[in-house]
Amino acid sequence: MAGDSTVNFTLLHRTCKLVVLLCFLHISVTVVFYVRSLDIRFAFVQNQQTNNNVTQTVPVRNPEFTPKPEPVQAETKKEVPAEVQQQEQKPAEHQAEEKKVEEPVKKLERCPETSPVLVGPLRVEFNTPVNLEQVKKDNPNVQPGGRFRPKDCEALQKVAIIIPFRHRDEHLKYWLHYLHPILQRQQLDYGVYVINQDGDEVFNRAKLLNVGYAEALKEYDYNCFVFSDVDLIPMDDRNTYKCFSQPRHLSVSMDKFGFRLPYNQYFGGVSSLSKEQYVKINGFPNNYWGWGGEDDDIYNRLASKGMSISRPDGETGRCRMIRHERDKQNEPNPQRFDRIAHTRETMYKDGINSLSYQVVKVERFDLFTKITVDVGKP
């Protein structure tokens, strides 16, 4: 009886172990399948999300639909360099600029030898006062400093107009009133320089002309220089203020002399010299203080270098002088005759190569450039 109980207990014990082992195995298998089912569900969900994202980012190919820019795209544009943004924003302008660079600038044709817009004889009167504001309005193409160049052709010469000056403001107004329209019709590339002698020392016209030559070349590559008294106005715009193959005397027939040339060697009033001609004679003398003599000295210099004086005919070369009293500190120079007699000896050491002066002030007005200088004293 006791033996049977032991056998039954042992069998029961083994059966229980087997059941426990089967239960454990079942639980393990269940856990494994559960975990795998979770992985499959997670993978399925992730795959669905991925498919949805891909569907949203695929561009729509309907040409009639234009999607609105997203915020991310706007932020991306902010990161683009400013130069690239400007090119993207203005592609047409950029292309236009490239075309301008590629296309060569069309060069103007040279102006004709004789301007086609000249009118010939002019009426010159000094009865009505001149207002510079009105002169400026009448000459809108004149640039500050009294500069002008034709727009429709290339001027044949670059001309600096040099005016020796002191205490002649009213005369200068008349000069500007009449000469600017004339010079523009003559199709010149020109600038007007008023060289004002500072102080009250004896006037020195020729030295002021030398100063004007030197100062004008600091601003522009002029190749022609017209030296003009401020009180002389041409009466015919065919009397062109330019340079010729020989030194040019422009004020041929002055009303002061009954519209006749006072003598054949006369070179006063208004004259022109090319840069080459001017340098060849060493410019003008610097030691003529007071009135008279310097014009004859200049003539002697030209003659000594084998040059002759060219002139327009008597009708074309007519001009009027503004009547006035002789300026103080510009009395006749008593040494002028002696100096004229020695021009050939002094011209190589007295001229542009010995010029000394000090610029006091440079003023660029609407119609002219005024350069005030200290030229010293005798």
C-alpha positions as CSV (number, residue, x, y, z in Angstrom):
1,M,0.0,0.0,0.0
2,A,2.8,2.3,0.9
3,G,4.6,1.4,-2.3
4,D,1.6,2.3,-4.4
5,S,1.4,5.7,-2.8
6,T,5.0,6.4,-3.5
7,V,4.6,5.4,-7.1
8,N,1.5,7.6,-7.5
9,F,3.2,10.5,-5.9
10,T,6.2,10.2,-8.2
11,L,4.0,10.0,-11.3
12,L,2.0,13.0,-10.1
13,H,5.2,14.9,-9.5
14,R,6.4,14.2,-13.0
15,T,3.1,15.0,-14.5
16,C,3.0,18.4,-12.7
17,K,6.5,19.1,-13.9
18,L,5.5,18.3,-17.5
19,V,2.4,20.5,-17.2
20,V,4.5,23.4,-15.8
21,L,7.0,22.9,-18.6
22,L,4.3,22.9,-21.2
23,C,2.7,26.0,-19.6
24,F,6.1,27.7,-19.7
25,L,6.6,26.7,-23.3
26,H,3.2,28.0,-24.2
27,I,3.7,31.3,-22.5
28,S,7.1,31.7,-24.2
29,V,5.6,30.9,-27.6
30,T,2.8,33.3,-26.9
31,V,5.1,36.1,-25.9
32,V,7.3,35.6,-29.0
33,F,4.3,35.8,-31.3
34,Y,2.9,38.8,-29.5
35,V,6.2,40.7,-29.8
36,R,6.5,39.8,-33.5
37,S,2.9,41.0,-34.0
38,L,3.9,44.4,-32.4
39,D,6.8,44.8,-34.8
40,I,4.6,44.0,-37.8
41,R,2.0,46.6,-36.7
42,F,4.7,49.2,-36.1
43,A,6.3,48.5,-39.5
44,F,2.8,48.7,-41.1
45,V,2.1,52.1,-39.5
46,Q,5.5,53.5,-40.4
47,N,5.1,52.3,-43.9
48,Q,1.7,54.0,-44.1
49,Q,3.1,57.3,-42.8
50,T,5.9,57.1,-45.3
51,N,3.5,56.6,-48.2
52,N,1.4,59.6,-47.0
53,N,4.5,61.9,-46.9
54,V,5.6,60.8,-50.3
55,T,2.2,61.5,-51.7
56,Q,2.2,65.0,-50.2
57,T,5.7,65.9,-51.6
58,V,5.2,64.7,-55.1
59,P,4.7,67.8,-57.3
60,V,1.4,68.2,-59.1
61,R,1.9,68.1,-62.8
62,N,-1.2,70.0,-63.6
63,P,0.0,73.1,-65.5
64,E,-3.0,75.1,-64.5
65,F,-2.2,74.9,-60.9
66,T,0.6,76.9,-59.2
67,P,1.2,75.9,-55.6
68,K,1.7,78.7,-53.1
69,P,5.2,79.1,-51.7
70,E,5.7,77.4,-48.4
71,P,7.3,79.1,-45.4
72,V,10.4,76.9,-45.7
73,Q,10.9,78.1,-49.2
74,A,10.7,81.7,-48.0
75,E,13.3,81.1,-45.4
76,T,15.5,79.5,-48.0
77,K,15.3,82.7,-50.1
78,K,16.5,84.8,-47.2
79,E,19.7,82.7,-47.1
80,V,20.5,83.5,-50.8
81,P,23.2,86.2,-51.1
82,A,22.1,89.7,-51.8
83,E,23.9,89.8,-55.2
84,V,22.0,86.7,-56.4
85,Q,18.7,88.0,-55.1
86,Q,19.2,91.2,-57.1
87,Q,20.0,89.2,-60.2
88,E,16.9,87.1,-59.7
89,Q,14.7,90.1,-59.1
90,K,15.9,92.1,-62.1
91,P,16.8,89.6,-64.8
92,A,15.6,91.9,-67.6
93,E,17.8,94.8,-66.4
94,H,20.7,92.5,-65.9
95,Q,20.3,91.3,-69.5
96,A,20.0,94.8,-70.7
97,E,23.3,95.7,-69.0
98,E,25.0,92.7,-70.5
99,K,23.8,93.8,-73.9
100,K,25.1,97.3,-73.3
101,V,28.5,95.9,-72.5
102,E,28.5,93.7,-75.5
103,E,27.3,96.4,-77.9
104,P,30.1,98.9,-78.7
105,V,29.3,102.6,-78.0
106,K,28.5,104.3,-81.2
107,K,31.1,107.0,-81.9
108,L,29.9,110.4,-82.9
109,E,30.9,111.7,-86.3
110,R,33.2,114.7,-86.4
111,C,31.6,118.0,-86.7
112,P,31.9,119.7,-90.1
113,E,34.7,122.2,-90.7
114,T,32.1,125.0,-91.0
115,S,29.1,124.7,-88.6
116,P,25.8,124.5,-90.5
117,V,23.9,126.4,-87.8
118,L,25.8,129.8,-88.0
119,V,23.7,132.8,-88.7
120,G,26.3,135.3,-89.9
121,P,26.2,139.1,-88.9
122,L,24.8,139.9,-85.5
123,R,23.4,142.9,-83.8
124,V,25.4,143.8,-80.7
125,E,24.1,146.5,-78.3
126,F,25.1,147.5,-74.8
127,N,22.0,149.6,-73.9
128,T,20.0,146.9,-72.0
129,P,21.5,145.5,-68.7
130,V,22.2,141.8,-68.7
131,N,20.8,139.4,-66.0
132,L,23.0,136.3,-65.6
133,E,20.0,134.2,-64.4
134,Q,18.4,134.9,-67.7
135,V,21.6,134.1,-69.6
136,K,21.7,130.8,-67.8
137,K,18.1,130.0,-68.8
138,D,18.9,131.0,-72.4
139,N,21.8,128.5,-72.4
140,P,20.6,125.4,-70.7
141,N,23.3,123.2,-72.3
142,V,26.2,125.1,-70.7
143,Q,27.5,123.1,-67.8
144,P,28.9,124.5,-64.5
145,G,32.2,126.2,-65.0
146,G,31.2,127.4,-68.4
147,R,31.8,124.1,-70.1
148,F,30.1,122.9,-73.3
149,R,30.4,120.3,-76.0
150,P,28.1,119.5,-78.9
151,K,25.8,116.5,-78.4
152,D,25.3,115.4,-82.1
153,C,28.9,115.5,-83.3
154,E,32.5,115.4,-82.0
155,A,34.0,118.9,-81.9
156,L,37.1,119.4,-84.1
157,Q,38.9,121.2,-81.3
158,K,39.0,121.6,-77.5
159,V,39.1,125.3,-76.9
160,A,39.9,127.1,-73.6
161,I,38.7,130.8,-73.7
162,I,41.1,132.8,-71.4
163,I,39.9,136.2,-70.2
164,P,42.3,138.5,-68.2
165,F,40.1,140.3,-65.6
166,R,39.8,142.8,-62.8
167,H,36.8,144.9,-61.8
168,R,34.9,144.3,-65.1
169,D,31.8,142.6,-63.8
170,E,29.3,144.5,-66.1
171,H,31.5,143.8,-69.1
172,L,31.7,140.2,-68.3
173,K,27.9,139.9,-68.2
174,Y,27.7,141.3,-71.8
175,W,30.5,138.9,-72.9
176,L,28.7,135.9,-71.5
177,H,25.3,137.0,-72.9
178,Y,26.7,137.2,-76.5
179,L,29.5,134.7,-76.6
180,H,27.9,131.6,-75.2
181,P,25.3,131.3,-78.0
182,I,28.0,132.1,-80.6
183,L,30.4,129.5,-79.3
184,Q,27.7,126.8,-79.1
185,R,26.6,127.5,-82.7
186,Q,30.3,127.2,-83.7
187,Q,30.1,123.6,-82.3
188,L,33.2,123.9,-80.1
189,D,34.1,121.8,-77.1
190,Y,35.0,124.8,-74.9
191,G,35.4,126.2,-71.4
192,V,35.4,129.8,-70.2
193,Y,38.1,130.8,-67.7
194,V,38.1,134.3,-66.2
195,I,41.6,134.9,-64.7
196,N,41.1,137.6,-62.0
197,Q,44.2,139.5,-60.7
198,D,44.0,139.7,-56.9
199,G,44.9,142.9,-55.1
200,D,45.5,146.4,-56.4
201,E,49.0,146.1,-57.9
202,V,49.7,147.1,-61.5
203,F,47.7,145.1,-63.9
204,N,49.6,142.4,-65.9
205,R,47.5,141.2,-68.9
206,A,50.0,138.8,-70.5
207,K,51.0,137.1,-67.3
208,L,47.3,136.5,-66.6
209,L,47.0,134.8,-70.0
210,N,49.9,132.5,-69.1
211,V,48.1,131.7,-65.8
212,G,45.0,130.9,-67.7
213,Y,46.8,128.5,-70.1
214,A,48.4,126.7,-67.2
215,E,45.3,126.4,-65.1
216,A,43.0,125.3,-67.9
217,L,45.3,122.4,-68.8
218,K,44.9,121.2,-65.2
219,E,41.2,120.6,-65.9
220,Y,41.0,119.3,-69.5
221,D,43.3,118.4,-72.4
222,Y,42.7,121.5,-74.4
223,N,44.5,121.8,-77.7
224,C,43.5,125.4,-78.6
225,F,43.5,128.6,-76.6
226,V,41.6,131.8,-77.4
227,F,42.9,134.9,-75.5
228,S,40.1,137.5,-75.3
229,D,39.7,140.9,-73.7
230,V,36.4,141.0,-71.7
231,D,35.2,144.1,-73.5
232,L,35.3,142.8,-77.1
233,I,32.2,141.2,-78.7
234,P,32.3,139.7,-82.2
235,M,29.6,140.9,-84.6
236,D,29.6,137.8,-86.8
237,D,29.5,134.2,-85.6
238,R,31.3,133.0,-88.7
239,N,34.4,134.4,-87.0
240,T,35.1,131.1,-85.4
241,Y,36.9,131.1,-82.0
242,K,39.2,128.3,-82.8
243,C,42.8,127.6,-83.9
244,F,44.3,127.5,-87.4
245,S,47.5,126.4,-89.0
246,Q,49.0,129.8,-88.1
247,P,48.3,132.0,-85.1
248,R,45.0,133.7,-85.6
249,H,44.1,137.3,-84.9
250,L,40.3,137.4,-84.5
251,S,39.4,141.0,-83.6
252,V,40.4,142.4,-87.0
253,S,37.9,145.2,-87.5
254,M,37.1,147.0,-84.2
255,D,34.7,149.9,-84.0
256,K,37.3,151.6,-81.8
257,F,39.5,151.9,-84.9
258,G,36.7,152.6,-87.4
259,F,36.5,149.0,-88.3
260,R,40.0,149.0,-89.7
261,L,43.2,147.3,-88.7
262,P,45.4,149.9,-87.0
263,Y,48.7,148.3,-88.3
264,N,49.7,145.0,-89.9
265,Q,51.6,143.7,-86.8
266,Y,48.6,144.4,-84.5
267,F,47.8,141.2,-82.4
268,G,45.7,142.7,-79.6
269,G,42.1,142.2,-78.5
270,V,41.2,138.6,-79.3
271,S,43.7,136.0,-80.7
272,S,44.1,132.2,-80.8
273,L,47.1,129.9,-80.6
274,S,47.2,126.1,-80.7
275,K,49.0,124.4,-77.8
276,E,51.9,123.7,-80.2
277,Q,52.2,127.3,-81.3
278,Y,52.0,128.6,-77.8
279,V,54.8,126.3,-76.5
280,K,56.9,127.1,-79.5
281,I,57.2,130.8,-78.5
282,N,57.5,129.9,-74.7
283,G,54.1,131.5,-74.1
284,F,53.8,135.2,-73.3
285,P,56.0,137.6,-71.5
286,N,55.6,138.0,-67.8
287,N,57.3,141.4,-67.3
288,Y,54.9,143.8,-69.0
289,W,53.3,145.7,-66.1
290,G,50.6,148.2,-67.0
291,W,49.0,149.0,-70.4
292,G,50.5,148.2,-73.8
293,G,53.5,146.4,-75.3
294,E,52.7,142.8,-74.6
295,D,50.8,142.3,-77.9
296,D,53.8,143.5,-80.0
297,D,56.1,141.3,-77.9
298,I,53.9,138.3,-78.7
299,Y,54.0,139.2,-82.4
300,N,57.8,139.4,-82.3
301,R,57.9,136.0,-80.7
302,L,55.8,134.5,-83.5
303,A,57.7,136.1,-86.2
304,S,61.1,135.0,-84.8
305,K,59.8,131.4,-85.0
306,G,58.8,131.8,-88.7
307,M,55.0,132.0,-88.0
308,S,52.7,134.5,-89.7
309,I,49.4,136.0,-88.6
310,S,46.2,134.7,-90.1
311,R,43.0,136.7,-90.0
312,P,39.3,136.6,-91.2
313,D,38.2,139.1,-93.7
314,G,37.3,142.6,-92.5
315,E,33.5,142.0,-92.6
316,T,33.6,138.7,-90.7
317,G,36.2,140.0,-88.2
318,R,34.1,142.9,-87.1
319,C,33.7,143.4,-83.3
320,R,32.4,146.0,-80.9
321,M,34.2,147.3,-77.8
322,I,32.3,148.3,-74.6
323,R,33.2,151.8,-73.9
324,H,34.9,152.4,-70.5
325,E,37.4,154.5,-68.7
326,R,40.9,153.2,-68.3
327,D,41.3,151.2,-65.1
328,K,43.4,152.4,-62.3
329,Q,46.7,150.7,-61.9
330,N,46.7,150.0,-65.6
331,E,48.5,153.1,-66.9
332,P,50.7,153.0,-70.0
333,N,53.9,151.1,-69.4
334,P,56.8,153.4,-70.0
335,Q,59.2,150.5,-70.4
336,R,57.2,148.8,-73.2
337,F,59.2,150.1,-76.1
338,D,62.6,149.0,-74.7
339,R,61.3,145.6,-73.9
340,I,59.7,145.1,-77.3
341,A,63.1,145.9,-78.9
342,H,64.7,143.0,-77.0
343,T,62.1,140.3,-77.4
344,R,64.4,137.9,-79.3
345,E,66.8,138.0,-76.4
346,T,64.3,137.7,-73.6
347,M,61.7,135.2,-74.9
348,Y,63.6,132.1,-74.0
349,K,63.9,133.0,-70.3
350,D,60.7,135.1,-69.9
351,G,57.5,133.1,-70.5
352,I,55.7,130.0,-69.5
353,N,59.0,128.4,-68.3
354,S,59.5,131.2,-65.8
355,L,55.8,131.7,-64.7
356,S,55.2,132.1,-61.0
357,Y,51.9,132.9,-59.3
358,Q,49.7,131.8,-56.4
359,V,46.1,130.7,-56.8
360,V,43.9,132.5,-54.2
361,K,40.5,131.0,-55.1
362,V,38.8,128.9,-57.8
363,E,35.1,129.5,-58.3
364,R,32.9,127.5,-60.7
365,F,29.9,129.5,-61.6
366,D,27.1,128.4,-64.0
367,L,28.6,130.2,-67.0
368,F,32.3,130.5,-66.3
369,T,35.2,129.5,-64.0
370,K,36.7,132.3,-62.1
371,I,40.3,131.8,-60.9
372,T,41.6,134.6,-58.7
373,V,45.5,134.7,-58.6
374,D,48.3,136.7,-57.0
375,V,50.7,137.4,-59.8
376,G,53.0,139.5,-57.6
377,K,54.2,143.0,-58.5
378,P,56.8,144.8,-60.6
